[in-house]
Structure formats: C-alpha cells, structure tokens
Amino acid sequence: MILVTGASGQLGDALSRRLAARGTAFTAVQRPGFDFEKPETITACFEAAKPSLVINAAAYTAVDKAETDQEAAKAGNHTGPLALAKLCEAADIPFIHVSTDYVFDGDKGEPYLETDPTNPTGVYGATKRDGEESILATGAKAVILRTAWVYSAHGKNFARTMINAGRKMPVLRVVADQRGSPTAAGDLADAILAITDKISATGWQPEYRGIFHATGGGETTWHGFATAIFEDAAKHGYTAPEVQPIATMDWPTPTRRPPDSRLDGHKLASIFGTSLPPWRETLPGVVADLLKPDQKT
Ligand SMILES: NC(=O)c1ccc[n+]([C@@H]2O[C@H](COP(=O)([O-])OP(=O)(O)OC[C@H]3O[C@@H](n4cnc5c(N)ncnc54)[C@H](OP(=O)(O)O)[C@@H]3O)[C@@H](O)[C@H]2O)c1
C-alpha cells in the first residue's frame, strides 16, 4: 500500500492517475483530512493507510506568500514532512519526499550538484531546506528529490498562467534572464514510480538514502518556456500573443528567484537508472491537455 499525500496538487494528481492506471494499491490523501498544520491528521492518515511506502507530494508552495505566512510554510515544508518521516522511520518503510531548486541562490553559474551548499533566498526555500535537513537527520529510509519549474494540465502553474494571459492580452512581458528546467508533473511522477519499482526489485539499499536532482531534461528561460508554450498552442488554433523578453529587475517579486537553478541529474540516473525526458518533448502533450475545454482550473 502506497500512501500519497497532497493528492489535489500537480504532482499528487499525476501520481494518483498513474498508480490507478497501474492497478497499484494506494491511498491518496489531501486537505482537510490530511493537513500538515494539524499534526493529528498526519498520524491518523498514516495509521489508517498502513503504508509500505510513502510519497509526500504535499507542500506549502506559495513562494511569495510564504514571506508573510511563515508558520504555515514551516508546517507544510519542514515540521509536517518531518513528522511523516518519523512515522516512516518507526514503521521502517521508505519515504519519498520532494524538495526544490529554491534551496539554492542560483549564483553558481552551472548546474547544481546534490552536494553543493544550499543558500535559499526566501522563506519558501529556507523551509524546504530545513525539511530536507531534518528528514535526513532522522534514520528514515528517505529519498529526497529536488525538482523545479513544475507544470501540468492540472492546477496552478506557469503554463496555465501563460495560456490564460495570452487569451486576454496581445503582448506579454516575460523574464528572460532566469535559467532553469521545466518539469512536467507527469514526468516527475514517472521518475518517482521508477524509484519505487527499483526499491521493490532490489530491496532498500543504503545508497538510495539522500538527495537526488530530478528535473526535465534540457534548460531554458521563462521567456523561452513561454515562447514554446505558445508555439505548441498555436498548433491547436490558439492565437498566440507576442512574448517580449524582460529582465528580472523589471518584474519585481517579494522573494528573489534564483537566476540559474539548473540541477545536475546524473546521480538519479546512476543510482536509480532513471531520468526525466527533455522538457521540450513533453510540453506539447501538456499544452494540448491545457487547451481542452474542461481544463479550466
Ligand atoms: N510547483 C513548482 O514549480 C515546484 C518547483 C520546485 C519544487 N516543487 C515541489 O514539488 C512538490 C509538488 O509540488 P506541486 O507543484 O505539485 O504543488 P501544488 O500543485 O501546489 O500542490 C501542493 C499540494 O500540497 C497541499 N498542501 C499545501 N499545504 C498543505 C498542508 N499544510 N498540509 C497538507 N497538504 C498541503 C496542497 O493542498 P491544497 O490543494 O489544499 O492547497 C496540494 O495538494 C512540492 O514539494 C513542491 O515544493 C514544486
């Protein structure tokens, strides 16, 4: 039995769909029944599911709001996931947790390795980093996947924002000096299931414990990502807006974003034998789904 948390989110939804399609026994939980701000719900869901493995797709993900909502961000990204890790440790089962490129400041100038020092630039990144460190300080069989720029046809994300904005405005200004790797939630879910398959096949191995980078292959800027989204959307008759490149300084946000958050994925490939496909290959399918009339949220 696999327990999936945060089932209403992008990753939780993608995991739930895949587990259902595979016929794997799983329990998917979400708020209000499972809420990191209500610790008793964490224990209750865990005890009810009796899992043999937990995938934590729940997190406080509102990056800018976290600056003024620090307690909720801490519960969602640090103390809540830690409580879940401790339950997994006590039950001696694997715990797959998801973290972020925002643990880095983005000033390295080349793809980050798992061993590079962290230096988050805001509350969201700091709470995610604290979550990583406190989980690894337990004895849990923890696999922590750092991902980035997650998008899907389900939920709030950059691709949906662009599609919706492009319907209203003929010209969009998009930041062209931040580099990263768009990651389809479905591709991340596939990588996570490849990890669970490997754990099942080999039993738990000591080298599985720790941090792994897991982002879509290749890289781009937000401007490049937006341009590609509209290229793909235009093939479905969507009238694409003009996308003008701007600098980060022209789009101020409460939290400073890492200017270059590319993550090196070699460790994931070498230990688990899996990698995520190039972001540019996955995007057309997600854009097609986003443009379906029933995809309104
Ligand atoms: N989105 C990105 O660009 C991005 C980038 C890097 C890393 N990540 C990481 O990737 C993972 C998956 O992200 P995602 O994009 O799927 O996020 P998402 O779509 O925002 O979903 C987050 C999920 O967590 C739930 N949640 C929020 N606060 C909670 C709480 N206090 N207790 C229990 N559940 C709570 C949400 O529930 P509600 O629906 O009730 O709000 C939702 O189900 C997260 O660990 C995130 O930090 C995401």
The ligand as an SDF file (V2000), in Angstrom:
LIG
                    3D

 48 52  0  0  0  0  0  0  0  0999 V2000
    5.3950   23.9110   -8.4480 N   0  0  0  0  0  0  0  0  0  0  0  0
    6.7000   24.1010   -8.6770 C   0  0  0  0  0  0  0  0  0  0  0  0
    7.0850   24.8380   -9.5880 O   0  0  0  0  0  0  0  0  0  0  0  0
    7.7230   23.4100   -7.8260 C   0  0  0  0  0  0  0  0  0  0  0  0
    9.0850   23.7230   -8.0230 C   0  0  0  0  0  0  0  0  0  0  0  0
   10.0340   23.0730   -7.2520 C   0  0  0  0  0  0  0  0  0  0  0  0
    9.6450   22.1310   -6.3030 C   0  0  0  0  0  0  0  0  0  0  0  0
    8.3170   21.8680   -6.1230 N   0  0  0  0  0  0  0  0  0  0  0  0
    7.9580   20.8830   -5.1150 C   0  0  0  0  0  0  0  0  0  0  0  0
    7.2860   19.8220   -5.7660 O   0  0  0  0  0  0  0  0  0  0  0  0
    6.3250   19.2430   -4.8720 C   0  0  0  0  0  0  0  0  0  0  0  0
    4.9810   19.1490   -5.5720 C   0  0  0  0  0  0  0  0  0  0  0  0
    4.5840   20.4610   -5.9280 O   0  0  0  0  0  0  0  0  0  0  0  0
    3.2740   20.7520   -6.7670 P   0  0  0  0  0  0  0  0  0  0  0  0
    3.6810   21.6380   -7.8880 O   0  0  0  0  0  0  0  0  0  0  0  0
    2.5370   19.5010   -7.0400 O   0  0  0  0  0  0  0  0  0  0  0  0
    2.4870   21.6440   -5.6970 O   0  0  0  0  0  0  0  0  0  0  0  0
    0.9660   22.1220   -5.6920 P   0  0  0  0  0  0  0  0  0  0  0  0
    0.3200   21.8570   -7.0000 O   0  0  0  0  0  0  0  0  0  0  0  0
    0.9720   23.4930   -5.1220 O   0  0  0  0  0  0  0  0  0  0  0  0
    0.3170   21.1180   -4.6370 O   0  0  0  0  0  0  0  0  0  0  0  0
    0.6680   21.1800   -3.2950 C   0  0  0  0  0  0  0  0  0  0  0  0
   -0.1640   20.1800   -2.5510 C   0  0  0  0  0  0  0  0  0  0  0  0
    0.1590   20.2970   -1.1610 O   0  0  0  0  0  0  0  0  0  0  0  0
   -1.0440   20.5360   -0.4600 C   0  0  0  0  0  0  0  0  0  0  0  0
   -0.8000   21.2900    0.7490 N   0  0  0  0  0  0  0  0  0  0  0  0
   -0.4830   22.6030    0.8970 C   0  0  0  0  0  0  0  0  0  0  0  0
   -0.3610   22.9120    2.1900 N   0  0  0  0  0  0  0  0  0  0  0  0
   -0.6100   21.7610    2.8830 C   0  0  0  0  0  0  0  0  0  0  0  0
   -0.6700   21.4410    4.2590 C   0  0  0  0  0  0  0  0  0  0  0  0
   -0.4580   22.3390    5.2240 N   0  0  0  0  0  0  0  0  0  0  0  0
   -0.9650   20.1730    4.6150 N   0  0  0  0  0  0  0  0  0  0  0  0
   -1.2110   19.2190    3.6760 C   0  0  0  0  0  0  0  0  0  0  0  0
   -1.2010   19.4760    2.3610 N   0  0  0  0  0  0  0  0  0  0  0  0
   -0.8940   20.7280    1.9630 C   0  0  0  0  0  0  0  0  0  0  0  0
   -1.9540   21.2530   -1.4250 C   0  0  0  0  0  0  0  0  0  0  0  0
   -3.2730   21.1700   -0.9570 O   0  0  0  0  0  0  0  0  0  0  0  0
   -4.4110   22.2410   -1.3680 P   0  0  0  0  0  0  0  0  0  0  0  0
   -4.8530   21.8470   -2.7480 O   0  0  0  0  0  0  0  0  0  0  0  0
   -5.4390   22.0380   -0.3040 O   0  0  0  0  0  0  0  0  0  0  0  0
   -3.7620   23.5980   -1.3170 O   0  0  0  0  0  0  0  0  0  0  0  0
   -1.6700   20.4330   -2.6660 C   0  0  0  0  0  0  0  0  0  0  0  0
   -2.3360   19.1880   -2.6100 O   0  0  0  0  0  0  0  0  0  0  0  0
    6.3400   20.1260   -3.6210 C   0  0  0  0  0  0  0  0  0  0  0  0
    7.1790   19.5330   -2.6560 O   0  0  0  0  0  0  0  0  0  0  0  0
    6.9700   21.4200   -4.0950 C   0  0  0  0  0  0  0  0  0  0  0  0
    7.6220   22.1130   -3.0480 O   0  0  0  0  0  0  0  0  0  0  0  0
    7.3520   22.4640   -6.8780 C   0  0  0  0  0  0  0  0  0  0  0  0
  1  2  1  0
  2  3  2  0
  2  4  1  0
  4  5  1  0
  4 48  2  0
  5  6  2  0
  6  7  1  0
  7  8  2  0
  8  9  1  0
  8 48  1  0
  9 10  1  0
  9 46  1  0
 10 11  1  0
 11 12  1  0
 11 44  1  0
 12 13  1  0
 13 14  1  0
 14 15  2  0
 14 16  1  0
 14 17  1  0
 17 18  1  0
 18 19  2  0
 18 20  1  0
 18 21  1  0
 21 22  1  0
 22 23  1  0
 23 24  1  0
 23 42  1  0
 24 25  1  0
 25 26  1  0
 25 36  1  0
 26 27  1  0
 26 35  1  0
 27 28  2  0
 28 29  1  0
 29 30  1  0
 29 35  2  0
 30 31  1  0
 30 32  2  0
 32 33  1  0
 33 34  2  0
 34 35  1  0
 36 37  1  0
 36 42  1  0
 37 38  1  0
 38 39  2  0
 38 40  1  0
 38 41  1  0
 42 43  1  0
 44 45  1  0
 44 46  1  0
 46 47  1  0
M  CHG  2   8   1  16  -1
M  END
$$$$
